[in-house]
Amino acid sequence: MIPLTRIRMENAIHHNFYGETKKRLEQELLLEERRVKSGKAKKHNFKSSYWKSAKEQLFAETGGKCAYCEDPILAGAYGDVEHYRPKSIYWWLAYCYDNYLAACEICNQRFKRDNFPIQNRRMRGPAIHANTTDTSIESQAGKIAPDPFDEIQVNNFIREHKQERPLLINPYFDDPAEYFAWRADEDLKEVEITANSERSQVEIVVNTENPDVESIAEASIQYYGLNRKKLKDDRYFIYNIYNGYRQILEYDNIPLEVQRISRNTIEGMKSPGAPFAGMIRYFEALSPISEG
């Protein structure tokens, strides 16, 4: 997992998520919540076509990888627009652009599903009751999720995120490098993700806003399924390639052109679109390449 950045440009974000269309979709959610509260509907009837319009941009921002496990999405797999805060709990964020990530079907559907453990009080949604008036609903529509182009609204949403203190890392809001370490097992030919215990000890002392680094790492590993067997095997395959180029640079009298190719290859393996770039960045930070 690596940090991600949202591209907040009109040609990147579908019109479903701002302006009059956003207001209309939110009005649908509010009306549906009133139907649920009045007993006329058992649950929300969310429309996936609304959030699927975000998929192309979300996967562009991850370089075609799952935002959680960093495994490339294969040609035969479609990938998901993942609701970081599950829509079954946070119904009012079902059509919220800043609640979306690109995820593989395994991380999203098999592991995370509707799980969302938190450390603090749960974020509150709009107060809708069976007798809430149409006028009240109309006045709230357009205001229940942040407009992705409104900096104040986005910052308020991020502040609410931090106050809730989720135990699951969101790479758009959090730096995964603060939480994770990678351990290569040469005998099993696997690379496992663990909590970054060295960083945790520092964070516990200096970070009063989010002190439980190890718990967050462990929950994220569990609920995203980051140590499933295939991932550990795939990470080792990439790690082995990386380690080969690192060993080349350890030898004396290596031709300069070979050194250049090795360095450039490693830099490419750290790039945002490379598979398991977070792992490579971690091992490089442990032992940075000298400029010799």
C-alpha positions as CSV (number, residue, x, y, z in Angstrom):
1,M,0.0,0.0,0.0
2,I,1.3,3.5,-0.9
3,P,-0.1,7.0,-0.4
4,L,-2.6,8.1,-3.0
5,T,-3.6,11.5,-4.2
6,R,-7.0,12.5,-5.7
7,I,-6.9,14.4,-8.9
8,R,-9.5,17.2,-8.3
9,M,-10.1,18.4,-11.9
10,E,-13.4,18.5,-13.7
11,N,-12.2,16.3,-16.5
12,A,-11.2,13.7,-13.9
13,I,-14.3,13.6,-11.6
14,H,-17.7,12.5,-13.1
15,H,-20.5,15.0,-12.8
16,N,-22.4,12.6,-10.6
17,F,-20.4,13.8,-7.7
18,Y,-20.8,17.6,-7.8
19,G,-23.3,20.3,-8.6
20,E,-27.0,19.6,-9.4
21,T,-26.5,15.9,-10.2
22,K,-24.9,15.4,-6.7
23,K,-27.8,17.1,-5.1
24,R,-30.3,14.9,-7.0
25,L,-28.6,11.7,-6.1
26,E,-28.4,12.8,-2.4
27,Q,-32.1,13.6,-2.5
28,E,-32.7,10.0,-3.7
29,L,-30.7,8.7,-0.7
30,L,-32.6,10.9,1.8
31,L,-36.0,9.8,0.4
32,E,-35.0,6.2,0.5
33,E,-33.8,6.5,4.1
34,R,-37.2,7.9,5.0
35,R,-38.8,4.9,3.3
36,V,-36.6,2.6,5.4
37,K,-37.5,4.5,8.6
38,S,-41.2,4.4,7.9
39,G,-41.1,0.6,7.2
40,K,-41.9,1.0,3.5
41,A,-38.5,-0.4,2.5
42,K,-36.3,-3.0,4.3
43,K,-33.0,-1.4,3.1
44,H,-31.6,1.0,0.7
45,N,-31.8,0.2,-3.0
46,F,-28.4,1.7,-4.0
47,K,-27.6,2.2,-7.7
48,S,-24.2,0.9,-8.6
49,S,-24.3,2.7,-12.0
50,Y,-23.8,6.0,-10.1
51,W,-20.4,5.0,-8.5
52,K,-19.2,3.0,-11.4
53,S,-18.7,6.3,-13.2
54,A,-15.8,6.9,-10.9
55,K,-13.9,3.6,-11.7
56,E,-11.7,4.7,-14.6
57,Q,-10.3,7.7,-12.6
58,L,-9.8,5.7,-9.4
59,F,-7.8,3.0,-11.2
60,A,-5.8,5.7,-13.0
61,E,-4.8,7.1,-9.6
62,T,-3.6,3.7,-8.4
63,G,-1.8,2.8,-11.6
64,G,-4.2,0.0,-12.3
65,K,-3.6,-1.6,-8.9
66,C,-5.8,-2.4,-5.9
67,A,-5.4,0.5,-3.5
68,Y,-5.1,-1.9,-0.6
69,C,-3.0,-4.8,-1.7
70,E,-1.2,-3.2,-4.7
71,D,-1.8,-6.3,-6.8
72,P,-2.4,-5.3,-10.4
73,I,-5.9,-5.8,-11.6
74,L,-5.7,-8.6,-14.2
75,A,-7.3,-8.2,-17.6
76,G,-9.9,-10.7,-16.8
77,A,-10.9,-9.0,-13.5
78,Y,-13.0,-5.8,-13.5
79,G,-12.1,-4.5,-10.0
80,D,-14.4,-2.6,-7.7
81,V,-15.3,0.9,-6.8
82,E,-14.8,0.2,-3.1
83,H,-16.8,2.1,-0.4
84,Y,-14.2,2.7,2.3
85,R,-16.9,3.5,4.8
86,P,-19.5,0.7,4.0
87,K,-22.7,1.9,2.5
88,S,-24.6,-0.5,4.6
89,I,-23.6,1.5,7.7
90,Y,-22.9,5.0,6.2
91,W,-25.8,5.1,3.8
92,W,-25.4,8.8,3.2
93,L,-21.9,8.3,1.8
94,A,-23.0,5.8,-0.9
95,Y,-22.5,8.4,-3.6
96,C,-19.7,10.3,-2.0
97,Y,-16.6,10.6,-4.2
98,D,-14.2,11.0,-1.3
99,N,-15.4,7.7,0.1
100,Y,-14.3,5.7,-3.0
101,L,-11.1,3.7,-3.7
102,A,-10.1,1.3,-6.5
103,A,-9.9,-2.2,-5.0
104,C,-9.6,-5.8,-6.2
105,E,-12.6,-8.0,-5.7
106,I,-10.7,-10.2,-3.2
107,C,-9.8,-7.4,-0.9
108,N,-13.2,-5.8,-1.2
109,Q,-15.7,-8.7,-1.4
110,R,-14.0,-11.6,0.3
111,F,-12.2,-9.8,3.2
112,K,-13.3,-6.2,4.0
113,R,-16.9,-6.5,3.0
114,D,-19.0,-4.4,5.5
115,N,-16.3,-4.4,8.3
116,F,-15.3,-1.0,9.6
117,P,-13.8,-1.1,13.1
118,I,-13.2,2.3,14.7
119,Q,-11.6,3.6,17.9
120,N,-13.9,6.6,18.6
121,R,-17.5,7.6,18.1
122,R,-19.0,6.8,14.8
123,M,-19.5,9.6,12.3
124,R,-23.1,10.8,12.3
125,G,-25.3,11.1,9.2
126,P,-28.3,13.2,8.5
127,A,-31.2,12.8,10.9
128,I,-34.0,11.4,8.8
129,H,-37.2,10.0,10.4
130,A,-40.5,8.6,9.1
131,N,-42.1,12.0,9.4
132,T,-39.3,14.1,7.9
133,T,-40.8,16.5,5.4
134,D,-40.0,16.8,1.7
135,T,-39.0,20.4,2.4
136,S,-36.4,19.3,5.0
137,I,-35.1,16.6,2.7
138,E,-34.8,19.1,-0.2
139,S,-32.9,21.5,2.1
140,Q,-30.4,18.8,3.1
141,A,-29.8,17.4,-0.4
142,G,-26.4,18.4,-1.8
143,K,-25.0,18.9,1.6
144,I,-24.6,15.4,3.1
145,A,-21.3,14.5,1.4
146,P,-18.4,16.8,0.6
147,D,-18.2,18.4,-2.9
148,P,-14.9,17.1,-4.2
149,F,-14.0,20.6,-5.5
150,D,-14.9,22.4,-2.2
151,E,-11.7,22.6,-0.2
152,I,-13.4,23.5,3.0
153,Q,-15.9,20.6,2.8
154,V,-13.2,18.1,1.9
155,N,-11.0,19.3,4.8
156,N,-14.0,19.0,7.2
157,F,-14.6,15.5,5.9
158,I,-11.0,14.5,6.5
159,R,-11.2,16.1,10.0
160,E,-14.3,13.9,10.7
161,H,-12.4,10.9,9.5
162,K,-9.5,11.5,11.9
163,Q,-12.0,12.1,14.8
164,E,-13.6,8.8,14.1
165,R,-10.2,7.0,14.2
166,P,-10.9,4.1,11.9
167,L,-8.7,1.0,12.4
168,L,-8.5,0.6,8.6
169,I,-5.9,2.6,6.7
170,N,-7.2,4.8,3.8
171,P,-4.2,5.5,1.5
172,Y,-5.9,8.8,0.4
173,F,-5.9,10.0,4.0
174,D,-3.1,8.1,5.7
175,D,0.6,7.2,4.9
176,P,0.8,3.4,5.0
177,A,4.6,3.7,5.5
178,E,3.9,4.8,9.1
179,Y,2.1,1.5,9.8
180,F,3.6,-1.4,7.8
181,A,6.8,-3.4,7.6
182,W,7.7,-6.2,5.2
183,R,9.5,-9.4,6.1
184,A,11.0,-11.6,3.4
185,D,11.3,-15.3,4.2
186,E,13.9,-16.9,2.0
187,D,13.0,-20.4,3.0
188,L,9.2,-20.1,2.4
189,K,9.8,-17.7,-0.5
190,E,7.2,-15.3,0.8
191,V,7.0,-11.7,1.9
192,E,4.7,-11.0,4.8
193,I,3.4,-7.6,5.9
194,T,3.6,-6.9,9.6
195,A,3.1,-3.9,11.9
196,N,6.0,-1.5,11.8
197,S,7.0,-2.0,15.4
198,E,10.0,0.3,15.2
199,R,7.9,3.1,13.9
200,S,5.1,2.3,16.3
201,Q,7.2,2.9,19.4
202,V,8.1,6.4,18.1
203,E,4.5,7.2,17.1
204,I,3.1,6.1,20.4
205,V,5.2,8.8,22.1
206,V,4.7,11.7,19.6
207,N,1.4,11.1,17.9
208,T,-1.4,11.9,20.4
209,E,-4.0,12.2,17.6
210,N,-3.7,8.5,16.5
211,P,-1.5,6.7,18.9
212,D,-2.4,3.0,18.3
213,V,-0.3,2.4,15.2
214,E,0.2,-1.3,15.8
215,S,-3.6,-2.0,16.2
216,I,-4.3,-0.1,13.0
217,A,-1.7,-2.0,11.1
218,E,-2.9,-5.4,12.4
219,A,-6.6,-4.6,11.7
220,S,-5.8,-3.4,8.2
221,I,-3.8,-6.6,7.5
222,Q,-6.7,-8.7,8.7
223,Y,-9.6,-6.9,7.1
224,Y,-7.9,-6.3,3.7
225,G,-6.5,-9.8,3.7
226,L,-3.0,-8.5,3.0
227,N,-1.2,-11.8,4.0
228,R,-3.2,-14.2,1.9
229,K,-1.0,-16.8,0.3
230,K,-1.1,-15.6,-3.2
231,L,-0.1,-12.1,-2.2
232,K,2.8,-13.3,-0.1
233,D,4.0,-15.4,-3.1
234,D,3.6,-12.6,-5.6
235,R,5.4,-10.2,-3.4
236,Y,8.3,-12.5,-3.1
237,F,8.5,-12.8,-6.8
238,I,8.9,-9.1,-7.1
239,Y,11.2,-8.9,-4.1
240,N,13.5,-11.5,-5.6
241,I,13.9,-9.5,-8.8
242,Y,14.6,-6.4,-6.7
243,N,17.1,-8.2,-4.5
244,G,18.9,-9.4,-7.6
245,Y,19.5,-5.8,-8.8
246,R,20.5,-4.8,-5.3
247,Q,23.2,-7.5,-5.2
248,I,24.5,-6.3,-8.5
249,L,25.2,-3.0,-6.9
250,E,27.0,-4.6,-4.0
251,Y,29.8,-5.9,-6.2
252,D,33.0,-4.0,-7.1
253,N,34.0,-3.4,-10.7
254,I,30.5,-3.6,-12.1
255,P,30.4,-1.6,-15.4
256,L,28.8,1.8,-15.0
257,E,26.2,1.0,-17.6
258,V,25.1,-2.1,-15.7
259,Q,25.0,0.0,-12.5
260,R,22.9,2.6,-14.2
261,I,20.4,0.0,-15.5
262,S,20.2,-1.6,-12.0
263,R,19.5,1.7,-10.3
264,N,17.0,2.8,-12.9
265,T,15.2,-0.6,-12.6
266,I,14.9,-0.3,-8.8
267,E,13.7,3.3,-9.1
268,G,11.0,2.0,-11.5
269,M,10.0,-0.6,-9.0
270,K,9.4,2.2,-6.5
271,S,7.2,4.1,-8.9
272,P,3.5,4.6,-8.0
273,G,2.3,2.2,-10.8
274,A,4.6,-0.6,-10.0
275,P,3.3,-3.7,-8.3
276,F,4.0,-3.7,-4.5
277,A,5.8,-0.4,-4.7
278,G,5.2,0.1,-0.9
279,M,7.3,-3.1,-0.2
280,I,10.1,-2.0,-2.4
281,R,10.2,1.5,-0.9
282,Y,10.3,-0.1,2.6
283,F,13.4,-2.2,1.7
284,E,15.1,0.7,0.0
285,A,14.5,2.9,3.1
286,L,16.2,0.2,5.2
287,S,19.3,0.3,3.1
288,P,19.4,3.2,0.6
289,I,21.4,2.7,-2.5
290,S,24.8,4.6,-2.4
291,E,25.8,6.8,-5.2
292,G,29.2,5.1,-5.6
